[in-house]
Every structure is written in structure tokens, then in C-alpha cells.
């Protein structure tokens, strides 16, 4: 793998490359879950299948409008990169019409954290937006993904924000310029919980958001529930 390839390698993924963690879950993939394909970078037959899928994926012939199929194409790209050792070798293995840029973009999408890929699978985050989210690293990926969900960013805006973040601008500053306030979202609560929340907030003289944040922070640090976060 070349230095450039290594710099763009997997970041937040905990599951093996090619494993259909999201694509194989009916909660997110619906009826497609039963047809989820697993790729093994160490299996020559699996790599041949991945190369075939990447070729068809590049030709938009495996369901370009379907988010789950696009995740499958991304998984095939990632598996091919691992199996061949570099983006360049993966592109050459797939087909002469498949570019290094194409392989890199979609392999990065496969390496996005699972919570983000789940929203790609359900269609809440467009795969074309996911490609730009995958261009940034670490926590910026989450901030940009949640901005898509809560701030209604267009794909063009996501691309602009990702470019600005990669140029060194603070994510909050960039998103603020696009009228996105990080940490702001609308919640719909059951009536009884809503009533109790308002009553407790009034008693303590704080904003309800403070109580919600404290409750979530307490849950996330509880060993019994920490894995959910």
C-alpha cells in the first residue's frame, strides 16, 4: 500500500471489511438484508466477485438509486483495496474504466462509522452526500452527518463544508455559515415525559435541554449502556 493509500485507510470501523453489518440488518436494509453480500479480501473467489460488482457499480448498473446497493458497491471497493493492497491496484483489478478516484471515494464510504452508514442505508443521508462526509476525519464526520440530518444540507453544501473543514476551518464555523447550529434538534416526546421534563426544569430553574443533556451524559458513561453510544 502506498503512503497516500495508507493515509486514506480505515478509521472508525470496528467490523471486518466487507462484513454486511448494516446491509445485512433488516432494520436498515429492509428486504435487501437477505441478499447482503459479504466480501473476504483474503479469498480469491470473493475478490473476483468484488471486482465484478465494482465494475458494474462504476457503470451504475446495480441500482444506482438504491442506497443499500450503493453500500454494497462501497463494500466491494473496500474489499478490493484490502485484497490488492492499494487503490491503484484495486482499480486495475476491477476494469480499465474504473478510476482510482472512484475506488477511493467509495472505499471511504464503507469505512464510515456504522451510525452514519445506517442513515445512508435508510436514505436519510444520500450516498452522494456520504462520499463528501467520508472526506473529513474523526469527529468532523459525525458533526457533518448530523448536520445533514438536522440542518437539511444539500449535497452541494456538504461538499462545500467538507472542503472547508479539510482546508483547516473549524467545523462549527463552517456549519454556522450554512445556518446550521450544532447541537440543535427537535425532539418529539411522549406527553407524560414532556410534562415531567418541563416541570423538573421549572423546579431547577434550568432549560429542559440541560436536563436532557445530563441524562444522556449519565447514560453514556454507565458501563451497562455505554456500548449503545
N, C-alpha and C positions, 0 to 999 in steps of 0.2 A: 504494500500500500504506500502511495506517495505521501510526502508531508502534507500536501493540500488535502488529500483524501482523509488523512488521519484527523486533521483539524475539523473536518465536517462529519466526523463519525458519530455514533450513537451517544446520546446524552442522558436522557431521563428514563429510558426503557429498562424495565426490570425483567420482562419476559423475553424468552429466546426470540431471535429474529425469525419472522415467518410464521410464528405461532398465532393462530386466529383468535386471540383473546377477545377482541371486540367483534370481529367478523363472525365468530362462532357463537356469539351470545344473542339469543332471540330477542332479548330486551332491547337491543340496539339495532340488530341486523334483520329482525323480523324473519320472514320465510327464507331469506338468503342464508341464515345461520347453518342450515342443514347442508348447504353446498360449500361451506367455507373450506378453503384450500390451505393446507399447512406446507410450508417450504422448509427444506433442510439444506443449508449451504454445504454440508459435508456429503450429500448424497448426489451422485452424478445424474441419476434419473430425475430427481427433484429439481436440480438445476436446469436440466433440459426443459422441463415443464415451465419453470420460472422464465426462462429465456423466450419461450413461445408466447407466454402471457404478456411479457414486457413488449414484445414485438407487436402483438395485437392491440395492447393498451396504447402504444405510441400511435397506432393507426386509428385510435378511437373506435375500435370495433368490439369492445367487450362491455359496452354500456356506459358511455361517457357521461350520461346524465344521471347515473346511479352512484350515489356516494359510497355504498358498500363495495361495488365493483371497482371503484377508483381506489379504495383502500386495499383491495386485493392486488391491483396493479402496483401500488406503492410497496406492498409487502414483497412482491416478486422482484421489484427493483432492488430493495434492501438485501434480499437473499442472494441475488446475483452479485451484488457488490461484495458481500462477505465471502461468497464462494470463489469469486475470481480475484479478489484482493485489491481491486481499485475501481474507481468509476469508469476509467478509460477501458479497462479490460472487460468490465460488465457491458459497456455499450457495444464493444466489438463482438462480444459473445451473442448479444441479442440480435442485432441486424445492422447493416450499414446505414439504415435510415434512422437509427436510434442514436441520439446525441448524448454526450457526456453531461451536458446541462440538464437534459430530460431525466436521466438516471439520478443525478444528484438531487434535483428538486423533489422527486417522488420518494427517494430513499429517506430524505429528511422528514417527509410527512410521516412515513412509517415509524420514525424514531421519536415522534412527538409523544408526550406523556399520555397515558391511557385516558384520563379525564377529557382531554382535548379531542382525542380520536373518537371518543364516544359521541361527542356532539357533531363530529364530521359524519359519523355513521347515520345519525338520526336526521341529518340535513340541516341542523341548526347553524352549523358552520359550513359554508360551501368549501368543497375541496380546493377550489381555486384560491380561496382566502387562506386555507390551511397551508398552501405552498409558501405564502408570504410569512405566516406566523412561524413556520419552521425555519425561516431565515434568521430569526433572532434566537438568543440563547437564554438558558436558565429561567429565572422568574419572569423575564420580559415576555416569554412565550405565554405564560398564564395571563399576565396583565393584558396582552393584546387579544388573546382568545376571549377573555371575559368582556373586553370592550366591544368585541363583535356581537356578543350575546346581549349585553345591556345597553350598548351605545348605538346599535344599529349601523355600524360602519359598513360601507360598501367595500367591495374587493379593491377598488382603486384606492380608497382611503387606507385600507390595511397595507397595501403595497407602499404607500407614501410613509405611513407611520413606521413600518419595518425598516425602510431605507434610512429614515431619520435616526432611529434607535441605533442602527449599525454605524451611523456616522458619529455616534457619541452623545446624542441628545438624550436627556433623561426621559424615560417613558411617560412619566406624569406630565411633563411639559409638552411633549408632542401630542398626547391624547387631549390635554386641555385645549390645545389649539384646534382640535377637531370636535370641541364641545362635548367631550366625554369626561365625566367626573369619576375617577377611580374610587371604588368602594360604594358607589351609589346604585341601588337597585330597588325594585318594587317587589314587596312580598305580599302574598295573599294568605292570611292566617285563618284557622278555624275561629268562629265568632267568640267562643269562650276563652281561647288562648289570647286572642286580640284584646278582649275586655280585661283579662287579668294583667296583661302586659302594660296596658295603659294605666291601670290602677296602681301597679307597683312602681311604674315610672313616676307617677304623680307623687306617691308617698316618699320616694327617694329624691325627688326634685331633679331628675335627670331625663335626658332624651331617651325614648324607647330603644333607639339604636345602640345606646351604651349597654343596656341590659342584654340585648341580643348578642352583641359582640362578646360580652363577658361570658355568656352561656356557651357560645360556640368555642371560645378560647378554652374554657374549662373542659369541654368535651374533647377537644383536640389534644389536650395534654393528659387525658385519662388513658392509662395503658389499655383499658378494656375497649376503648373506642378509637384510639389513635390511628389504627390501621385504616379506618374509613377515610382519613384525611391525608 
